[in-house]
Amino acid sequence: MIDNAAKLSNDIFSPDIKKASTRDGFGKGSVEAGKKDSNVVVLSADLAESTRADWFQEEFPDRFIEVGVAEQNMATVAAGMANYGKIPFITSYAAFSPGRNYEQIRTTVALNNVPVKVCGMHAGVSVGPDGATHQMLEDISMMRALPNMDVIVPADAEEGRKATLAVATSGKPAYVRFGRSNVPIFTTTETPFTIGKAYFLWKSEKPDVTIIGCGALVYEALLAAKKLEEKGVHVSVINSHTVKPLDSETILAEVKKAGAVVTVEEHQVAGGFGSAVAELLVQHIPVPVEFVGMKDEFGQSGEPDELIKHYHLDAHGIVEAVERVLKRK
């Protein structure tokens, strides 16, 4: 059943549930962060409207920097600003940042351990018609490999707002991954959010399987949990919005009860969130694991919903993964 401690939306399974893109959460959160701290600045690589950086620009034009189509320069300028006390958010499509400026992020941000916040927008296949070139599916693996770098993937617009506010005060480099398509807003202002702390959305006293996800597909995991419970399969669903550092304590305690795991992400399974969970489990509680995600293939043009379904990233695909892992338990 839904974990009441998560304080989720009352209409979580309603067809009329409110929707917004997680990038909208960044737009709201950046403005709030800017009001709280005058050191917050936002840099854009000629994509202010698409990344919602223009929301900050409207409020704080003197603290908004348009660097043009120059993602490498954006990262190095931000690193310099951070070294002198600013809190820079750099914004672009994830395909370009960190896709194009990885070396600059690695050397000037992560290596120097300065608090630049890399905001990768339009990630995942749900970018839709933009196609494979813009559907970044490798960014989690790239960024979680960097020392000093926190990696956060908000599940909805409200969590995107909270993530933006949280990294603004973390004092560390961070990568926050945002999407373009409108997805259900199932969390609320009262839903917990702390960097490095996962929390339950759906909880069973004696789970048969634990579903652990990050990003917008967490909502699909909730839909899958509802279907599975109707079939008599008891599940727990954990929202691990922080990919790095993982909440090892919460994950291991629940997996010990269930003995089987399904990970869910809109990203390549190689090196991504599922790999991070598997690395943890193999050291402490080796159990059967199934991975829901992109399996060594690029995306393609299409509508977001049909792409999520095509690549078996939807609730039906998650149910199938649960059925497979239970056979191996």
C-alpha positions as CSV (number, residue, x, y, z in Angstrom):
1,M,0.0,0.0,0.0
2,I,1.0,3.6,-0.4
3,D,3.4,4.7,2.4
4,N,1.6,7.5,4.3
5,A,5.0,8.8,5.5
6,A,5.7,9.9,1.9
7,K,2.8,12.3,2.0
8,L,1.9,11.9,-1.7
9,S,-0.8,13.6,-3.7
10,N,-4.4,12.6,-2.8
11,D,-5.2,12.0,-6.5
12,I,-2.1,9.9,-7.2
13,F,-3.9,7.4,-9.4
14,S,-6.5,9.8,-10.9
15,P,-6.5,10.3,-14.7
16,D,-6.8,14.0,-13.9
17,I,-3.6,14.2,-11.8
18,K,-1.7,17.4,-12.5
19,K,1.3,17.2,-14.8
20,A,4.4,19.3,-15.5
21,S,7.9,18.7,-16.6
22,T,10.7,18.2,-14.1
23,R,12.5,21.1,-15.8
24,D,9.7,23.4,-14.5
25,G,10.8,22.4,-11.0
26,F,14.2,23.8,-11.8
27,G,12.7,27.0,-13.0
28,K,10.8,27.5,-9.8
29,G,13.6,26.2,-7.6
30,S,16.2,28.4,-9.1
31,V,14.1,31.5,-8.5
32,E,13.6,30.5,-4.9
33,A,17.3,29.8,-4.4
34,G,18.1,33.1,-5.9
35,K,15.8,34.9,-3.5
36,K,17.5,33.1,-0.6
37,D,21.1,33.7,-1.6
38,S,22.4,36.5,-3.8
39,N,25.4,34.4,-4.7
40,V,23.2,32.1,-6.8
41,V,23.8,32.7,-10.5
42,V,22.5,30.9,-13.6
43,L,24.4,30.3,-16.9
44,S,22.8,29.3,-20.2
45,A,24.2,28.0,-23.4
46,D,21.6,29.6,-25.7
47,L,18.8,27.5,-24.4
48,A,17.3,29.7,-21.7
49,E,13.6,29.1,-22.6
50,S,14.0,25.3,-23.1
51,T,15.8,24.8,-19.8
52,R,13.6,27.2,-17.9
53,A,16.6,29.3,-17.1
54,D,14.6,32.2,-18.4
55,W,12.5,32.1,-15.2
56,F,15.6,33.0,-13.2
57,Q,16.6,35.6,-15.9
58,E,13.3,37.4,-15.5
59,E,13.7,37.7,-11.8
60,F,17.5,38.3,-11.6
61,P,18.7,39.7,-15.0
62,D,22.0,40.9,-13.4
63,R,22.7,37.3,-12.2
64,F,22.0,35.6,-15.4
65,I,24.8,34.9,-17.9
66,E,24.2,33.9,-21.5
67,V,27.4,32.3,-22.8
68,G,26.0,31.3,-26.2
69,V,26.6,27.9,-27.9
70,A,29.7,27.3,-25.9
71,E,29.1,24.5,-23.3
72,Q,32.8,24.0,-22.6
73,N,33.2,27.7,-21.9
74,M,30.1,27.7,-19.7
75,A,31.6,25.0,-17.4
76,T,34.9,26.7,-17.0
77,V,33.4,30.2,-16.4
78,A,31.1,28.6,-13.8
79,A,34.1,26.9,-12.1
80,G,35.9,30.2,-11.8
81,M,32.8,31.9,-10.4
82,A,32.4,29.1,-7.9
83,N,36.0,29.4,-6.8
84,Y,35.2,33.0,-5.8
85,G,32.1,32.4,-3.8
86,K,29.3,32.2,-6.3
87,I,26.8,29.3,-6.6
88,P,26.5,28.7,-10.4
89,F,23.9,26.6,-12.1
90,I,24.9,25.7,-15.6
91,T,22.0,24.8,-17.9
92,S,21.7,23.1,-21.3
93,Y,20.4,19.9,-22.8
94,A,22.0,16.8,-21.2
95,A,23.3,15.8,-24.6
96,F,25.5,18.9,-24.6
97,S,26.1,19.3,-20.8
98,P,27.6,16.9,-19.7
99,G,27.6,15.4,-23.2
100,R,29.8,18.0,-24.9
101,N,31.7,19.5,-21.9
102,Y,32.5,16.5,-19.9
103,E,36.3,17.2,-19.8
104,Q,35.8,20.7,-18.5
105,I,33.3,19.4,-15.8
106,R,35.8,16.8,-14.8
107,T,38.9,19.0,-14.7
108,T,37.6,22.4,-13.6
109,V,34.6,21.4,-11.5
110,A,35.0,17.9,-10.0
111,L,38.8,17.8,-9.6
112,N,38.8,21.3,-8.0
113,N,35.7,20.3,-5.9
114,V,33.9,23.6,-6.5
115,P,30.1,23.9,-6.1
116,V,29.0,24.1,-9.7
117,K,25.5,22.7,-10.3
118,V,25.3,21.0,-13.7
119,C,21.7,20.9,-14.8
120,G,21.2,18.4,-17.7
121,M,17.8,19.0,-19.3
122,H,15.8,17.0,-21.9
123,A,17.3,13.7,-20.8
124,G,16.0,10.3,-21.6
125,V,13.9,9.0,-24.5
126,S,10.9,11.1,-23.3
127,V,12.4,14.1,-25.2
128,G,10.3,12.5,-27.9
129,P,10.5,13.8,-31.5
130,D,14.0,15.3,-31.1
131,G,15.3,11.8,-31.6
132,A,18.4,9.8,-30.7
133,T,20.8,12.7,-31.0
134,H,19.1,14.6,-28.2
135,Q,17.9,11.7,-26.1
136,M,20.8,11.6,-23.6
137,L,20.9,8.1,-22.1
138,E,24.5,7.9,-20.8
139,D,24.8,10.9,-18.5
140,I,24.1,9.2,-15.2
141,S,27.0,6.8,-15.8
142,M,29.3,9.6,-16.8
143,M,28.6,11.8,-13.9
144,R,28.4,9.3,-11.1
145,A,31.9,8.1,-12.0
146,L,33.3,11.6,-11.1
147,P,34.8,11.9,-7.6
148,N,33.1,14.7,-5.5
149,M,30.0,14.8,-7.7
150,D,26.5,14.2,-6.3
151,V,24.0,12.9,-8.8
152,I,20.3,13.5,-8.4
153,V,17.3,12.6,-10.7
154,P,14.0,14.1,-9.5
155,A,10.8,12.1,-10.0
156,D,8.5,15.0,-10.7
157,A,8.3,18.8,-10.9
158,E,7.9,19.3,-7.1
159,E,10.9,17.1,-6.4
160,G,12.8,19.0,-9.1
161,R,12.2,22.2,-7.2
162,K,13.4,20.6,-4.0
163,A,16.5,19.2,-5.6
164,T,17.4,22.6,-7.0
165,L,17.1,24.2,-3.6
166,A,19.0,21.3,-1.9
167,V,22.0,21.5,-4.3
168,A,22.1,25.3,-3.9
169,T,23.1,24.9,-0.3
170,S,25.1,21.6,-0.5
171,G,28.5,23.2,-1.0
172,K,29.5,20.5,-3.5
173,P,29.5,19.9,-7.2
174,A,26.2,18.3,-8.3
175,Y,24.6,16.9,-11.4
176,V,20.8,17.2,-11.5
177,R,18.9,15.5,-14.4
178,F,15.7,17.0,-15.7
179,G,13.1,15.9,-18.3
180,R,11.1,17.8,-21.0
181,S,7.8,15.9,-21.1
182,N,5.0,16.6,-18.7
183,V,4.7,13.9,-16.1
184,P,2.4,13.4,-13.1
185,I,3.2,15.5,-10.0
186,F,2.6,12.8,-7.3
187,T,4.7,14.2,-4.5
188,T,3.8,17.3,-2.5
189,T,5.5,20.1,-0.6
190,E,5.4,17.8,2.5
191,T,7.0,14.8,0.8
192,P,10.5,14.3,2.3
193,F,13.6,15.2,0.3
194,T,17.2,15.1,1.5
195,I,20.2,14.5,-0.7
196,G,21.4,11.0,-0.2
197,K,18.2,9.7,1.5
198,A,15.8,7.4,-0.4
199,Y,12.3,7.0,0.9
200,F,9.4,4.6,0.4
201,L,6.4,5.3,-1.8
202,W,4.8,1.9,-1.5
203,K,5.5,-0.4,1.4
204,S,4.6,-4.0,2.2
205,E,5.4,-5.7,5.5
206,K,6.5,-8.9,3.8
207,P,7.6,-7.8,0.3
208,D,8.2,-10.4,-2.4
209,V,10.3,-7.9,-4.4
210,T,11.7,-4.4,-4.0
211,I,11.4,-1.9,-6.9
212,I,13.9,0.9,-6.7
213,G,13.8,3.8,-9.2
214,C,14.8,7.3,-10.0
215,G,13.3,10.0,-12.2
216,A,9.9,10.2,-13.8
217,L,9.6,6.4,-14.2
218,V,9.2,6.1,-10.5
219,Y,5.5,7.0,-11.1
220,E,5.3,4.0,-13.5
221,A,6.7,1.9,-10.7
222,L,3.8,3.0,-8.5
223,L,1.4,2.0,-11.2
224,A,3.1,-1.3,-11.5
225,A,2.9,-1.8,-7.7
226,K,-0.8,-1.3,-7.8
227,K,-1.2,-3.9,-10.6
228,L,1.1,-6.4,-8.8
229,E,-0.8,-6.1,-5.5
230,E,-4.0,-6.8,-7.3
231,K,-2.3,-10.0,-8.5
232,G,-1.3,-10.9,-5.0
233,V,2.4,-10.0,-5.4
234,H,3.6,-7.9,-2.5
235,V,6.1,-5.1,-3.4
236,S,7.9,-2.2,-1.9
237,V,8.7,0.9,-4.1
238,I,11.7,3.1,-3.1
239,N,12.3,6.5,-4.7
240,S,16.1,6.8,-4.8
241,H,16.2,10.3,-6.3
242,T,19.9,10.5,-5.2
243,V,21.9,8.1,-7.4
244,K,25.1,9.2,-5.8
245,P,25.5,8.9,-2.8
246,L,23.1,6.0,-2.6
247,D,21.1,5.5,0.6
248,S,22.8,2.2,1.3
249,E,21.1,1.7,4.7
250,T,17.5,2.0,3.4
251,I,18.1,-0.1,0.3
252,L,19.9,-2.9,2.0
253,A,17.4,-3.2,4.8
254,E,14.5,-3.6,2.4
255,V,16.3,-5.9,0.0
256,K,17.2,-8.2,2.9
257,K,13.4,-8.6,3.5
258,A,12.4,-9.1,-0.1
259,G,15.3,-11.0,-1.6
260,A,14.8,-9.7,-5.1
261,V,15.1,-6.4,-6.8
262,V,14.0,-4.5,-9.9
263,T,15.7,-1.2,-10.8
264,V,13.9,1.4,-12.9
265,E,15.5,4.2,-14.9
266,E,15.2,6.2,-18.2
267,H,18.8,5.6,-19.0
268,Q,21.2,2.9,-20.3
269,V,21.3,0.0,-17.8
270,A,25.1,-0.2,-18.4
271,G,26.7,2.0,-15.8
272,G,23.5,3.8,-14.7
273,F,21.3,3.7,-11.7
274,G,20.8,0.0,-11.8
275,S,24.5,-0.6,-12.0
276,A,25.0,1.6,-8.9
277,V,22.4,-0.5,-7.0
278,A,23.9,-3.8,-8.2
279,E,27.4,-2.7,-7.1
280,L,26.0,-2.1,-3.6
281,L,24.1,-5.4,-3.5
282,V,26.9,-7.6,-4.8
283,Q,29.0,-6.5,-1.8
284,H,26.4,-7.0,0.9
285,I,23.3,-9.0,-0.2
286,P,23.7,-10.8,-3.6
287,V,20.1,-11.3,-4.8
288,P,18.5,-11.6,-8.2
289,V,18.2,-8.3,-10.0
290,E,16.3,-7.2,-13.1
291,F,17.0,-3.9,-14.8
292,V,14.3,-1.8,-16.5
293,G,16.0,0.7,-18.7
294,M,17.6,1.1,-22.1
295,K,19.5,-2.0,-23.0
296,D,22.4,-1.1,-25.2
297,E,20.5,0.9,-27.8
298,F,19.8,4.4,-28.8
299,G,16.4,6.0,-28.8
300,Q,14.4,7.2,-31.8
301,S,11.9,9.9,-32.8
302,G,8.3,9.4,-31.4
303,E,5.9,10.7,-28.8
304,P,7.1,10.4,-25.2
305,D,4.4,8.0,-24.1
306,E,4.8,5.7,-27.1
307,L,8.6,5.6,-26.7
308,I,8.3,4.7,-23.0
309,K,6.0,1.9,-23.9
310,H,8.1,0.8,-26.9
311,Y,11.2,0.3,-24.8
312,H,9.3,-1.5,-22.0
313,L,9.9,1.4,-19.5
314,D,6.2,1.7,-18.5
315,A,4.3,0.0,-15.8
316,H,3.6,-3.1,-17.9
317,G,7.4,-3.5,-18.6
318,I,8.1,-3.1,-14.8
319,V,5.5,-5.8,-14.0
320,E,7.1,-8.1,-16.6
321,A,10.5,-7.5,-14.9
322,V,9.1,-8.4,-11.5
323,E,7.7,-11.6,-12.9
324,R,11.1,-12.5,-14.4
325,V,13.0,-11.8,-11.2
326,L,10.5,-13.7,-9.0
327,K,11.2,-16.8,-11.1
328,R,14.9,-16.5,-10.2
329,K,14.4,-15.9,-6.5
